[in-house]
Amino acid sequence: MSPGLDQVGTIAATMVGGLALFLFGMEIMTRALKQVAGESMKTILARMTGNRFAGLTAGAVVTALIQSSSVTTVLLVGFISAGLMTSAQSVAVILGANIGTTLTAQVLAFDVDALALPMLSLGFFGSLLARRSRHAEIGRIVLGMGMIFFGMATMKTAMAPLRDVPAFLDLLATLDNLLLAALAGAVLTAVLQASALTAGLAIVLTGQGLIGLETAIAIALGANVGTCMTALLASIGQPREAVRAAIVHVIFNVAGVVLWIGFIDQLAVLAQLFAPEGASTPRHLANAHTIFNVANAFLFLGFTGQLSRLVLWLLPDRPERVEPLHAPRHLDRQLLQVPAFALDAARLEVGHLSELVRSQLDAAMPTVVSGSLFEIDRLKVMDRPVDLLHREIVGYLREAGLGRLPEEQSKRLLALMRIANDLEHIGDLVATGLVTSARKRHEENVVISPQTAAMLGRLHREVLRAFDGVVAALEAQDAGPAKTVREMKTGFSALMEEAAAHEVVRLRADAPRRLHTYTREIELTQTFDDIFRILRRIARTELGIFVELSVPDAGDANGPAENRAAE
């Protein structure tokens, strides 16, 4: 008996509502999982890509944590674009990502309808009443899962009346053609960008007896192809290394489906053998999905080198393009999906900023002491890339901080912002303080004596040593270099006193334009002192969130806030 128009409208509304609940639940859960597991994922990907088996495990674990192989691949594209990983390292991780997605199908295969509303309630009030941000995110994970389960239950309710509708059954009968079923799964997943939803729909359809197990397996296999679209879109405009990772994902998933499409009947039998006696058809589908992905991953794991060479042949390197000095090297927007990854990329970009500022400091001597007007102007121009890159870093950090961040990540973000600002300030001190003094020296025909130049050279070398220590501590996240910079205070203060005494002697000397010379020399000395104070402040306070700093030395007895004011 065909349903009336009103009933058709009700079925359609219920079905679409179930789809919306499922997708929204996935979004909430995935976003919260990224917040809770972001640091863990970063550690896993950083430490477990040394060999193919470790990479496979890393891909499976990370994807199991965030429940999206496409998100994992997008993050890998971002990692490669940011220079944190090579495309060859990513191959095994991509193979493992498909294993991680099987957890979703296994969970959805349970009869979880009764858990939906309790989980919605627990998750909502847990996130609402939580005092700590981490606990609130865990509440949102539970809330998202509850919405997914409720969406599944709603879709089941919508599907139930359709078992008696001949036209709908005739439509589903066309999916008995397994190639067509796989194509339908691929298209649906590519459009909705959610392979979990396609798997969920297949579970609902087979659970209601509307399609057979073999058809459901074909749909699930097609979903593996459709999920590649997300990574391909994310790779547009990225470096070739990143595009290669997306192509590996496509080759692996398409080749896997091509290998299995002719053996779906055998896969269905195998899935039933691994299921407990009396298990439902949805469980058989989940098992088939798991067997397919695990078998493919281990099959292709022996060919990771060949896969890397194949994509290199398909997409060879281009002649290197010379990028502007201020062009970001690590700020990939894909990494903003997981703030922990974005902050690590920003930390590396601050290292890039430090290279530009270091070049300024390098060029300062002997330019400010004896350089020509052309050399002085060139030193001034070197500050422009510093300002532009600083602006990029600040904008990226602002975007990374738009969402909810755990307390530790908020501290890291603020520390990176302050370090970037301090480095930019050092660049300004070179471009304004040192350059202005050098121009006046040139205009006033001031000649700085060899003895004074040697004294300024000693100050300059100490500033460079402190600068290198700060950068080393940030890049290696090591307390040792930061501690060394903090301990330089006594020696640098003694050097400043020696410079002051030298200038007093020079001021008393009977020499032409002595007052002008003294003024220029004091300006240069004071600017080096200002730069050193900024560097020591970074080592004493801002770096504390990245390295375990030791107990403050005597010079830090008043604490960071008071010392900052004092300096």
C-alpha positions in Angstrom: 0.0 0.0 0.0 1.4 3.4 -1.0 1.6 6.1 1.6 -0.5 9.2 1.2 1.0 12.6 0.5 0.9 13.6 4.2 2.7 10.4 5.1 5.3 10.9 2.4 6.0 14.4 3.8 6.3 13.0 7.3 8.7 10.3 6.2 10.8 12.8 4.3 11.0 15.2 7.2 11.8 12.5 9.6 14.6 11.1 7.3 16.1 14.5 6.7 15.9 15.3 10.4 17.7 12.1 11.2 20.4 12.9 8.7 20.8 16.4 10.2 21.1 15.0 13.7 23.7 12.5 12.6 25.8 15.1 10.8 25.5 17.7 13.5 26.4 15.1 16.1 29.5 14.1 14.1 30.5 17.7 13.9 30.1 18.3 17.6 31.9 15.1 18.5 34.8 15.5 16.1 35.4 19.1 17.1 35.5 18.2 20.8 37.7 15.2 20.1 40.2 17.4 18.3 40.3 19.7 21.4 40.6 16.8 23.9 43.0 14.6 21.9 44.9 17.3 20.0 48.1 17.1 22.0 48.0 13.3 22.0 47.5 13.2 18.2 50.5 15.6 17.7 52.7 13.4 19.9 51.6 10.2 18.0 52.2 11.7 14.6 55.5 13.2 15.6 56.9 10.0 17.3 55.3 7.2 15.3 56.2 7.9 11.7 59.8 6.5 11.8 58.8 3.3 10.0 55.8 2.0 8.1 54.4 -0.2 10.9 54.6 2.7 13.3 53.0 5.0 10.7 50.2 2.5 10.1 49.5 2.4 13.9 49.6 6.2 14.2 47.1 6.6 11.3 44.7 4.1 12.9 45.0 5.6 16.4 44.6 9.2 15.3 41.6 8.4 13.1 40.0 6.4 15.9 40.4 9.4 18.1 38.8 11.9 15.7 36.6 9.4 13.8 37.3 10.8 10.3 39.8 9.4 7.9 39.3 12.4 5.6 40.1 14.8 8.5 43.3 12.7 9.2 44.3 13.0 5.6 43.5 16.7 5.5 45.7 17.2 8.6 48.5 15.2 6.9 48.2 17.6 3.9 48.6 20.5 6.3 51.5 18.8 8.1 53.3 18.2 4.8 52.6 21.8 3.6 53.9 23.1 6.9 57.1 21.1 6.5 56.4 18.9 9.5 56.3 15.7 7.5 57.2 14.3 4.1 54.8 12.7 1.7 56.8 9.5 1.9 56.2 9.4 5.7 52.5 10.0 5.2 51.8 6.9 3.1 51.7 4.5 6.0 49.7 6.9 8.1 47.1 7.2 5.3 46.9 3.4 5.1 46.2 3.3 8.9 43.6 6.0 8.7 41.1 3.7 7.0 41.5 1.1 9.8 40.6 3.8 12.4 37.3 4.5 10.7 36.1 1.0 11.2 35.4 1.8 14.8 32.5 4.0 13.8 30.8 1.2 11.9 31.4 -1.3 14.7 29.7 1.0 17.3 26.8 1.9 15.0 26.1 -1.8 14.4 25.1 -2.1 18.0 21.4 -1.5 18.9 22.1 1.9 20.5 18.7 3.5 20.2 18.0 3.2 23.9 21.3 5.0 24.7 20.6 8.0 22.6 18.5 10.2 25.0 20.4 9.3 28.1 23.7 10.3 26.3 22.1 13.5 25.0 21.1 14.4 28.6 24.4 13.4 30.1 26.4 15.2 27.5 24.4 18.4 27.5 24.4 18.9 31.3 27.9 17.6 31.6 29.2 20.2 29.2 27.0 22.9 30.7 28.0 22.4 34.3 31.6 21.4 33.8 34.1 23.8 35.6 37.1 22.8 33.5 37.3 23.2 29.7 38.5 19.6 29.2 35.5 18.2 31.1 33.2 20.4 29.1 34.7 19.0 25.8 34.3 15.4 27.1 30.6 16.3 27.7 30.3 17.5 24.1 31.8 14.2 22.9 29.1 12.4 24.7 26.5 14.9 23.5 27.7 14.4 19.9 27.5 10.6 20.2 24.0 10.9 21.6 23.0 13.0 18.6 24.5 10.4 16.2 22.6 7.6 17.9 19.4 9.6 18.0 19.9 10.4 14.3 20.3 6.7 13.6 17.1 5.9 15.5 15.2 8.6 13.7 16.3 7.3 10.3 15.2 3.8 11.3 11.8 5.2 12.2 11.6 7.0 8.8 12.6 3.8 6.9 10.2 1.4 8.6 7.0 2.3 6.6 9.0 2.2 3.3 9.2 -1.6 3.5 5.6 -1.7 2.2 6.2 0.8 -0.6 6.7 -1.0 -4.0 8.2 2.1 -5.7 10.8 2.5 -3.0 11.7 -1.2 -3.1 12.0 -1.1 -6.9 14.4 1.9 -6.5 16.5 0.0 -4.0 16.5 -3.1 -6.3 18.6 -1.2 -8.8 21.4 -1.3 -6.2 21.6 -5.0 -6.6 24.0 -4.1 -9.3 27.1 -3.9 -7.0 29.0 -1.4 -9.2 26.0 0.9 -9.1 25.7 0.5 -5.3 29.4 1.3 -4.9 29.0 4.4 -7.1 26.0 5.5 -5.0 28.1 5.2 -1.8 31.0 7.1 -3.4 28.7 10.0 -4.6 26.8 10.3 -1.4 30.0 10.4 0.7 31.7 12.9 -1.7 28.6 15.2 -1.5 28.1 15.0 2.3 31.8 14.5 3.1 31.0 12.0 5.8 31.7 8.3 5.2 30.4 7.5 8.6 26.9 8.8 7.5 27.0 6.6 4.4 28.0 3.6 6.6 25.2 4.5 9.0 22.6 4.7 6.2 23.8 1.3 4.9 23.4 -0.1 8.4 19.9 1.3 8.7 18.8 0.0 5.3 20.2 -3.5 5.9 18.9 -3.6 9.4 15.4 -2.9 8.1 15.8 -5.6 5.5 15.5 -3.1 2.7 18.8 -4.1 1.1 21.0 -7.3 1.2 24.3 -7.6 3.0 26.2 -7.7 -0.4 24.6 -4.4 -1.5 25.4 -2.8 1.8 29.0 -3.9 1.6 29.2 -2.4 -1.9 27.9 1.0 -0.6 30.4 0.9 2.2 33.2 0.2 -0.2 32.1 3.1 -2.4 32.2 5.4 0.7 35.9 4.7 0.9 36.3 6.2 -2.5 34.0 9.2 -1.9 35.9 10.2 1.3 39.0 11.0 -0.9 37.2 14.1 -2.2 37.8 16.0 1.1 41.5 15.5 1.0 41.7 16.3 -2.7 39.9 19.6 -2.2 42.1 20.5 0.8 45.2 19.9 -1.3 44.3 22.5 -3.9 46.9 25.3 -3.8 49.2 23.4 -1.5 52.8 22.4 -2.2 53.3 19.4 -4.4 54.4 17.2 -1.4 51.0 17.8 0.1 49.1 17.1 -3.1 51.0 13.8 -3.4 49.6 12.7 0.0 46.0 13.3 -1.2 46.8 11.3 -4.4 48.1 8.4 -2.3 44.8 8.4 -0.5 42.9 8.2 -3.8 45.1 5.5 -5.3 44.9 3.4 -2.1 41.2 3.6 -1.7 40.3 3.2 -5.4 42.7 0.3 -5.8 41.3 -1.4 -2.7 37.7 -1.2 -4.0 38.7 -2.4 -7.4 40.4 -5.4 -5.8 37.4 -6.4 -3.7 34.4 -5.4 -5.9 34.5 -8.8 -7.6 34.7 -10.7 -4.3 31.9 -9.1 -2.3 30.1 -12.4 -2.0 33.1 -14.0 -0.4 33.7 -11.0 1.8 30.1 -11.3 3.1 30.7 -15.0 3.9 33.9 -14.1 5.7 32.2 -11.3 7.7 29.6 -13.8 8.9 32.3 -16.2 10.0 33.8 -13.6 12.3 30.5 -12.6 13.8 29.0 -14.4 16.9 26.2 -16.8 16.4 22.9 -15.1 15.9 24.5 -11.7 15.1 22.4 -9.2 13.1 23.1 -8.2 9.5 24.4 -4.7 10.6 27.1 -6.6 12.6 28.0 -8.6 9.5 28.3 -5.3 7.5 30.5 -3.7 10.2 32.8 -6.8 10.2 33.0 -6.7 6.4 34.0 -3.0 6.5 36.7 -3.9 9.1 38.1 -6.9 7.2 38.2 -4.9 4.0 40.1 -1.9 5.5 42.5 -4.0 7.6 43.3 -6.4 4.8 43.9 -3.5 2.3 46.1 -1.7 4.8 48.4 -4.6 5.4 48.4 -5.6 1.7 49.6 -2.1 0.6 51.9 -1.7 3.5 54.5 -3.7 1.7 54.3 -1.3 -1.2 54.7 2.1 0.5 58.0 2.8 -1.3 56.4 2.0 -4.7 53.4 4.2 -3.9 55.7 7.1 -3.0 57.6 6.6 -6.3 54.4 6.3 -8.3 53.0 9.6 -7.0 56.4 11.2 -7.6 56.2 10.0 -11.2 52.6 11.2 -11.6 53.4 14.6 -10.0 57.2 15.3 -10.4 58.9 18.2 -8.7 58.8 21.6 -10.3 61.8 23.9 -10.4 61.9 25.6 -7.0 60.2 29.0 -7.0 61.9 31.7 -5.0 59.5 32.8 -2.3 59.6 36.3 -0.8 61.5 36.4 2.5 58.2 37.1 4.4 56.3 34.2 2.8 55.1 31.9 5.7 56.7 28.4 5.6 54.6 26.6 8.1 51.2 28.4 8.5 48.9 26.0 6.8 45.3 26.8 7.3 44.3 23.1 7.4 46.1 22.7 10.7 43.7 25.3 12.3 41.2 22.4 12.5 43.3 21.1 15.5 44.7 24.0 17.5 47.5 21.9 19.0 48.8 21.3 15.4 48.3 25.0 14.5 50.2 26.2 17.6 53.1 23.9 16.7 53.2 25.3 13.2 53.1 28.8 14.6 56.0 28.0 16.9 58.0 26.9 13.8 57.0 30.1 12.0 58.2 32.2 14.9 61.5 30.4 14.3 61.4 31.6 10.7 60.7 35.2 12.0 63.8 34.8 14.2 65.9 34.1 11.1 64.9 37.4 9.5 65.6 39.3 12.7 68.9 37.5 13.2 69.9 38.7 9.7 69.1 42.2 10.7 71.2 41.9 13.8 74.1 40.3 11.8 74.1 43.2 9.4 74.0 45.8 12.1 77.7 45.5 12.7 79.8 47.1 11.3 77.1 49.1 9.4 76.1 51.3 12.3 79.7 52.0 13.2 81.3 52.7 9.8 78.8 51.8 7.1 77.9 54.1 4.1 74.5 55.7 3.7 73.6 53.0 1.2 74.5 50.3 3.7 72.5 52.0 6.4 69.4 52.3 4.1 69.7 48.6 3.2 69.7 47.8 6.9 66.5 49.8 7.3 64.8 48.0 4.4 65.5 44.6 6.0 62.8 45.4 8.6 60.0 45.2 6.0 59.9 41.4 5.7 60.0 41.1 9.5 56.9 43.3 9.8 55.0 41.4 7.1 55.8 38.0 8.5 54.9 39.2 12.0 51.5 40.3 10.7 50.9 36.8 9.2 51.8 35.1 12.4 49.6 37.3 14.6 46.7 36.7 12.1 47.2 33.0 12.2 47.3 32.9 16.0 44.2 35.0 16.2 42.4 32.4 14.0 43.7 29.6 16.1 42.3 31.2 19.2 38.8 31.9 17.8 37.4 28.6 19.2 37.4 27.1 22.7 41.0 26.4 23.7 42.1 24.3 26.7 44.0 26.4 29.3 47.4 25.0 28.4 46.9 25.8 24.7 45.7 29.3 25.5 48.9 29.9 27.4 51.0 28.6 24.5 49.1 30.9 22.1 49.6 34.0 24.3 53.3 33.1 24.8 53.8 32.7 21.0 52.1 36.0 20.4 54.4 37.8 22.9 57.5 36.2 21.5 56.5 37.2 18.0 55.8 40.7 19.2 59.2 40.9 21.0 61.1 39.7 18.0 59.3 42.3 15.8 60.2 44.9 18.4 63.9 43.9 18.2 63.6 44.3 14.4 62.2 47.8 15.0 65.0 48.7 17.4 67.5 47.8 14.7 65.5 49.7 12.0 64.9 52.7 14.1 67.3 52.9 17.0 70.5 51.7 15.4 69.7 53.0 11.9 68.7 56.4 13.2 72.0 56.7 15.2 74.0 55.5 12.2 72.4 58.1 9.9 73.1 60.9 12.4 76.7 59.6 12.7 76.9 59.9 8.9 75.3 63.3 8.8 77.5 64.7 11.6 80.7 63.2 10.2 81.2 61.4 13.5 84.1 58.9 13.5 83.9 56.1 16.0 87.3 55.1 17.4 88.6 51.6 17.0 88.5 51.1 20.8 84.8 52.1 20.9 84.0 50.0 17.8 85.6 47.0 19.6 83.5 47.6 22.7 80.3 47.8 20.6 81.4 44.6 18.8 81.6 42.8 22.1 78.1 44.0 23.1 76.9 42.9 19.6 78.4 39.4 20.0 76.8 38.9 23.4 73.4 40.0 22.0 73.8 37.5 19.2 74.7 34.8 21.7 71.6 35.6 23.7 69.4 35.7 20.6 70.7 32.3 19.4 70.0 30.8 22.9 66.4 32.0 22.9 65.8 30.6 19.4 67.4 27.3 20.3 65.3 27.0 23.4 62.1 27.7 21.4 62.8 25.4 18.5 64.1 22.4 20.6 61.7 23.2 23.5 64.8 22.8 25.7 65.4 24.6 29.0 69.2 24.5 28.7 69.7 27.4 26.2 67.0 29.5 28.0 68.8 29.0 31.3 72.1 30.0 29.7 70.5 33.3 28.5 69.2 34.1 31.9 72.6 33.5 33.4 74.2 36.0 31.0 72.8 38.9 33.0 75.8 39.4 35.3 78.3 39.2 32.5 76.3 41.6 30.2 75.8 44.1 33.1 79.5 44.1 33.7 80.1 44.7 30.0 77.7 47.6 30.0 79.5 49.1 33.0 82.8 48.8 31.2 81.2 50.5 28.2 79.9 53.3 30.3 83.3 53.8 32.0 84.9 53.8 28.6 82.5 56.5 27.3 83.2 58.7 30.3 86.9 58.6 29.5 86.1 59.3 25.9 83.9 62.3 26.8 86.7 63.9 28.8 89.1 63.5 25.9 90.1 66.6 24.0 88.8 65.6 20.5 86.8 67.4 17.8 83.0 66.9 17.9 83.4 64.9 21.1 79.8 65.6 22.4 78.3 64.4 19.1 80.5 61.3 19.1 79.6 60.5 22.8 75.8 60.9 22.0 76.0 58.5 19.0 78.0 55.9 20.9 75.7 56.0 24.0 72.7 55.6 21.7 74.2 52.5 20.1 75.2 51.1 23.5 71.8 51.7 24.9 70.0 50.0 22.0 72.1 46.9 22.4 71.2 46.9 26.1 67.5 47.2 25.2 67.7 44.3 22.8 69.4 42.1 25.4 66.7 42.9 28.0 64.0 41.8 25.6 65.8 38.6 24.9 66.4 37.8 28.6 62.7 38.6 29.3 61.7 36.1 26.6 64.0 33.5 28.2 62.7 34.2 31.7 59.0 34.4 31.1 57.6 33.6 27.6 59.6 30.4 27.1 58.3 29.0 30.4 55.3 27.5 28.7 57.4 25.6 26.2 60.2 24.4 28.5 60.5 23.5 32.2 62.5 26.4 33.5 64.5 26.0 36.6 64.1 28.0 39.8 64.5 31.8 39.1 68.0 33.2 39.7 68.7 36.0 42.0 67.9 38.6 39.3 64.4 37.1 39.0 63.6 37.0 42.7 60.7 39.5 42.3 58.9 37.3 39.7 58.2 37.8 36.1 55.7 40.6 36.3 57.8 42.8 38.5 61.0 42.2 36.6 59.2 43.0 33.3 58.3 46.3 34.8 61.8 46.8 36.1 63.3 46.2 32.7 
